[in-house]
Amino acid sequence: MVLLVLSASAFSFCLATIIMAPIGKRLDIKEKRLSVFVNKKEEVYNELDVSFYKRFIAPLIIKLSEYISKRSKNKNKKSKSVVLEKNLRLAGIRLPVDEYVFLKNVLTAPILLITVFAVMVISIDDILKFFIFLAGTVLWILSPRYYLAARITKRQTSIKYQQPEVLDLLCVSIEAGLGFDGALFKISEKMDGVLIDELMLLYREIQMGKGRRDALKDFAECSNLPEVRNFASAIIQADKLGIPIKRILTVQSEQLRTTRKQAAQEKGMKSPIKMMLPMVIFIFPVIFIILLGPIVIQLIEQFGA
């Protein structure tokens, strides 16, 4: 009897889930579409609605960084700040340069402090202390740069591999009758990723009144990939000359897929050469031992006797 009740309950639950699934999907799509216009663009009217970091910590960091920057202003620092600002844009870190530098120094300071403390406390030779201090200093200097470079590489790789699918979906949306702005909004419902976030930023800038050409120029700065820059310049040229965007997207998508295929073939052709060194070092000696080992043992036994 208990088994019958459990099976009937499970059957009823599955049947209700199957019947209500289409309604739930429609409600989810409706809520997602409304959230783009309502939740993401909702303005904050109360200071208490802002996070603790933005209310207290961020202003303090900005004031301290501005004070430090006023103390040490020169031309080299300005050029370095321009380069760092570009790298932060490529890495997707949306922080001012001074704030990033301050946070970097605060977060990496324990590495240097621990190194100095270890050198002062541990009783070892002076040469070893010097090497420990040198290693800690190098780690303190290079770890933020390595983190930023790794983040840039990961982000650019994600953009590169996602771009053909995004262009295909843009082309399909434009063929269906949507404009370029509407197609940008449409792909945000279907896909997620780094490139989608940048395209949504482009969409919001256009909706806020920024010129499409200026917004596309800023969008091209999100990546150092030539494919992204070619896409932005092609859309700008199409907007100037009145060329249909659909053809441009189709051609660029095909070119990107061809380029990806050629890159994969190139890596495949390079793999035998790259495998040669590990085979010579690790595999061939083992094969020689297996083949020549018994012969060497027999020769030792015969001549040793």
C-alpha positions as CSV (number, residue, x, y, z in Angstrom):
1,M,0.0,0.0,0.0
2,V,2.8,2.4,0.9
3,L,4.6,1.6,-2.4
4,L,1.4,2.3,-4.3
5,V,1.0,5.7,-2.6
6,L,4.6,6.6,-3.3
7,S,4.4,5.6,-6.9
8,A,1.2,7.6,-7.4
9,S,2.7,10.6,-5.8
10,A,5.8,10.4,-8.0
11,F,3.6,10.0,-11.1
12,S,1.5,13.0,-10.2
13,F,4.6,15.1,-9.5
14,C,6.2,14.1,-12.9
15,L,2.9,14.8,-14.7
16,A,2.4,18.2,-13.1
17,T,6.1,19.1,-13.9
18,I,5.6,18.1,-17.6
19,I,2.4,20.1,-17.9
20,M,3.7,23.2,-16.1
21,A,7.1,23.3,-17.8
22,P,6.1,25.4,-20.8
23,I,4.4,28.0,-18.6
24,G,7.5,28.2,-16.4
25,K,9.8,28.6,-19.4
26,R,7.7,31.5,-20.7
27,L,7.7,33.2,-17.3
28,D,11.4,32.8,-17.0
29,I,12.0,34.3,-20.4
30,K,9.6,37.2,-19.6
31,E,11.3,37.8,-16.3
32,K,14.8,37.8,-17.9
33,R,13.7,40.3,-20.6
34,L,12.2,42.6,-18.0
35,S,15.3,42.3,-15.7
36,V,17.5,43.7,-18.5
37,F,15.5,46.9,-18.6
38,V,14.4,47.2,-15.0
39,N,16.9,45.5,-12.7
40,K,20.1,46.2,-14.5
41,K,19.2,49.8,-15.1
42,E,17.7,50.4,-11.7
43,E,19.1,53.6,-10.1
44,V,20.1,53.8,-6.5
45,Y,18.3,56.5,-4.6
46,N,19.5,55.6,-1.1
47,E,23.0,55.6,0.1
48,L,22.2,52.5,2.3
49,D,21.5,50.6,-0.9
50,V,25.2,50.9,-1.9
51,S,27.6,48.2,-0.7
52,F,29.9,48.8,2.3
53,Y,32.9,48.7,0.0
54,K,31.6,51.5,-2.3
55,R,30.4,53.7,0.7
56,F,33.5,53.5,2.9
57,I,36.5,51.6,1.5
58,A,36.5,52.8,-2.1
59,P,36.4,56.6,-1.3
60,L,39.2,56.1,1.3
61,I,41.3,54.2,-1.3
62,I,40.7,56.9,-3.9
63,K,41.7,59.7,-1.5
64,L,44.9,57.8,-0.5
65,S,45.8,57.0,-4.1
66,E,45.2,60.6,-5.2
67,Y,47.4,61.8,-2.3
68,I,50.2,59.4,-3.2
69,S,49.9,60.2,-6.9
70,K,50.2,64.0,-6.2
71,R,53.4,63.3,-4.4
72,S,55.0,61.4,-7.3
73,K,53.9,62.8,-10.6
74,N,56.2,62.6,-13.6
75,K,56.0,61.9,-17.4
76,N,57.1,58.3,-17.0
77,K,54.4,57.6,-14.5
78,K,51.8,59.1,-16.9
79,S,53.0,56.8,-19.7
80,K,53.0,53.8,-17.4
81,S,49.5,54.7,-16.1
82,V,48.2,54.8,-19.7
83,V,49.7,51.3,-20.4
84,L,48.3,50.0,-17.1
85,E,44.8,51.4,-17.9
86,K,44.9,49.7,-21.3
87,N,45.9,46.4,-19.6
88,L,43.1,46.7,-17.1
89,R,40.7,47.2,-19.9
90,L,42.0,44.1,-21.7
91,A,41.8,42.1,-18.4
92,G,38.2,43.2,-17.7
93,I,39.1,44.9,-14.4
94,R,37.0,48.0,-14.2
95,L,38.9,50.0,-11.7
96,P,40.8,53.3,-11.9
97,V,44.5,53.0,-12.2
98,D,45.3,54.6,-8.9
99,E,42.8,52.4,-7.0
100,Y,44.2,49.3,-8.7
101,V,47.8,50.3,-7.8
102,F,46.8,50.9,-4.2
103,L,45.0,47.6,-3.9
104,K,47.9,45.8,-5.5
105,N,50.3,47.3,-3.1
106,V,48.1,46.5,-0.1
107,L,47.5,42.9,-1.2
108,T,51.1,42.1,-2.0
109,A,52.7,43.9,0.9
110,P,52.4,40.7,3.2
111,I,54.8,38.9,0.8
112,L,57.5,41.4,1.4
113,L,56.8,41.7,5.1
114,I,56.9,37.9,5.6
115,T,60.2,37.8,3.6
116,V,61.8,40.5,5.8
117,F,60.5,38.9,9.0
118,A,61.9,35.5,7.9
119,V,65.3,37.0,7.0
120,M,65.4,38.7,10.5
121,V,64.3,35.7,12.5
122,I,65.8,32.7,10.9
123,S,69.4,32.0,11.8
124,I,71.1,31.0,8.6
125,D,74.0,32.1,6.5
126,D,74.0,35.6,5.1
127,I,74.1,34.3,1.6
128,L,71.0,32.3,2.1
129,K,69.3,35.3,3.7
130,F,70.2,37.4,0.7
131,F,68.7,34.8,-1.7
132,I,65.5,34.5,0.4
133,F,65.1,38.2,0.4
134,L,65.8,38.4,-3.4
135,A,63.2,35.7,-4.1
136,G,60.6,37.4,-1.9
137,T,61.2,40.7,-3.6
138,V,61.0,39.2,-7.1
139,L,57.8,37.4,-6.1
140,W,56.4,40.7,-4.7
141,I,57.1,42.5,-7.9
142,L,56.2,39.9,-10.5
143,S,53.1,38.2,-9.0
144,P,50.7,41.1,-9.8
145,R,52.2,41.3,-13.3
146,Y,51.8,37.6,-13.8
147,Y,48.2,37.7,-12.5
148,L,47.3,40.6,-14.9
149,A,49.0,38.9,-17.9
150,A,47.3,35.6,-17.2
151,R,43.9,37.3,-16.8
152,I,44.4,39.1,-20.1
153,T,45.4,35.9,-21.9
154,K,42.5,34.0,-20.6
155,R,40.0,36.8,-21.4
156,Q,41.4,37.3,-25.0
157,T,41.3,33.5,-25.6
158,S,37.7,33.4,-24.5
159,I,36.7,36.2,-26.8
160,K,38.6,34.7,-29.7
161,Y,36.8,31.3,-29.4
162,Q,33.4,32.8,-28.8
163,Q,33.3,35.3,-31.6
164,P,32.3,33.0,-34.5
165,E,29.2,31.8,-32.6
166,V,28.3,35.4,-31.6
167,L,28.6,36.6,-35.2
168,D,26.4,33.7,-36.4
169,L,23.7,34.5,-33.9
170,L,23.9,38.2,-34.8
171,C,23.5,37.4,-38.5
172,V,20.5,35.2,-37.8
173,S,18.9,37.9,-35.6
174,I,19.4,40.5,-38.3
175,E,18.0,38.2,-41.0
176,A,15.0,37.7,-38.8
177,G,14.3,41.5,-39.0
178,L,16.0,42.9,-35.9
179,G,18.2,45.9,-36.0
180,F,21.8,45.9,-34.8
181,D,20.9,47.1,-31.4
182,G,18.0,44.6,-31.1
183,A,20.3,41.8,-32.2
184,L,22.8,42.8,-29.5
185,F,20.1,42.5,-26.9
186,K,18.9,39.2,-28.3
187,I,22.2,37.4,-28.0
188,S,22.3,38.3,-24.3
189,E,19.3,36.1,-23.8
190,K,20.9,33.1,-25.6
191,M,24.5,33.2,-24.6
192,D,26.9,34.1,-21.8
193,G,30.5,34.9,-21.7
194,V,33.2,37.6,-21.8
195,L,32.3,38.8,-25.3
196,I,28.6,38.9,-24.5
197,D,29.4,41.2,-21.5
198,E,31.3,43.5,-23.8
199,L,28.5,43.6,-26.3
200,M,26.0,44.3,-23.6
201,L,28.2,47.2,-22.5
202,L,28.2,48.4,-26.1
203,Y,24.4,48.0,-26.2
204,R,23.9,50.1,-23.0
205,E,26.2,52.8,-24.2
206,I,24.2,53.1,-27.5
207,Q,20.9,53.1,-25.5
208,M,22.2,55.9,-23.2
209,G,22.8,58.2,-26.2
210,K,26.4,57.6,-27.2
211,G,27.1,57.5,-30.9
212,R,27.2,54.1,-32.5
213,R,30.6,54.8,-34.1
214,D,32.1,56.1,-30.9
215,A,30.7,53.1,-28.9
216,L,32.1,50.7,-31.5
217,K,35.5,52.3,-31.2
218,D,35.5,51.9,-27.5
219,F,34.3,48.3,-27.9
220,A,37.4,47.6,-30.1
221,E,39.6,48.6,-27.2
222,C,38.3,45.7,-25.1
223,S,40.6,43.3,-27.0
224,N,43.9,43.3,-28.7
225,L,42.7,40.7,-31.2
226,P,42.7,41.8,-34.8
227,E,39.4,39.9,-35.3
228,V,37.5,42.1,-32.8
229,R,39.0,45.3,-34.3
230,N,38.1,44.2,-37.8
231,F,34.5,43.5,-36.7
232,A,34.2,46.9,-35.1
233,S,35.7,48.7,-38.1
234,A,33.6,46.7,-40.5
235,I,30.4,47.7,-38.7
236,I,31.5,51.4,-38.7
237,Q,32.2,51.3,-42.4
238,A,28.8,49.6,-43.0
239,D,27.1,52.3,-41.0
240,K,28.9,55.0,-43.0
241,L,28.3,53.6,-46.5
242,G,24.9,51.9,-45.9
243,I,26.1,48.4,-46.6
244,P,23.9,45.6,-45.2
245,I,25.5,44.3,-42.0
246,K,24.3,40.8,-42.6
247,R,26.8,40.2,-45.4
248,I,29.7,41.5,-43.4
249,L,28.8,39.3,-40.4
250,T,28.5,36.2,-42.7
251,V,31.9,36.8,-44.3
252,Q,33.7,37.5,-41.1
253,S,32.2,34.4,-39.4
254,E,33.4,32.3,-42.3
255,Q,36.9,33.9,-42.2
256,L,37.1,33.3,-38.4
257,R,36.2,29.6,-38.7
258,T,38.7,29.2,-41.5
259,T,41.4,30.9,-39.5
260,R,40.6,28.7,-36.5
261,K,40.7,25.6,-38.7
262,Q,44.1,26.6,-40.1
263,A,45.4,27.3,-36.6
264,A,44.4,23.8,-35.5
265,Q,46.0,22.2,-38.5
266,E,49.2,24.2,-37.8
267,K,49.3,23.0,-34.2
268,G,48.7,19.4,-35.4
269,M,51.6,19.7,-37.9
270,K,53.9,21.0,-35.1
271,S,53.0,18.3,-32.6
272,P,55.3,15.5,-34.0
273,I,58.3,17.9,-33.7
274,K,57.3,18.9,-30.2
275,M,57.0,15.2,-29.2
276,M,60.4,14.3,-30.5
277,L,62.3,15.7,-27.5
278,P,60.3,13.9,-24.8
279,M,60.5,10.7,-26.8
280,V,64.3,11.0,-27.0
281,I,64.7,11.7,-23.3
282,F,62.1,9.5,-21.7
283,I,61.0,6.7,-24.2
284,F,64.0,5.8,-26.3
285,P,66.3,5.0,-23.2
286,V,63.7,2.6,-21.8
287,I,63.4,0.9,-25.2
288,F,67.1,0.5,-25.4
289,I,67.2,-1.0,-21.9
290,I,64.5,-3.4,-22.7
291,L,66.1,-4.5,-26.0
292,L,69.8,-4.5,-25.1
293,G,69.5,-5.3,-21.4
294,P,69.3,-9.1,-21.7
295,I,72.1,-9.1,-24.3
296,V,74.4,-7.1,-22.0
297,I,73.6,-9.4,-19.1
298,Q,74.4,-12.5,-21.2
299,L,77.7,-10.9,-22.3
300,I,78.6,-10.1,-18.7
301,E,77.9,-13.7,-17.6
302,Q,79.9,-15.2,-20.5
303,F,83.0,-13.0,-20.2
304,G,82.8,-12.8,-16.5
305,A,82.9,-16.5,-16.1
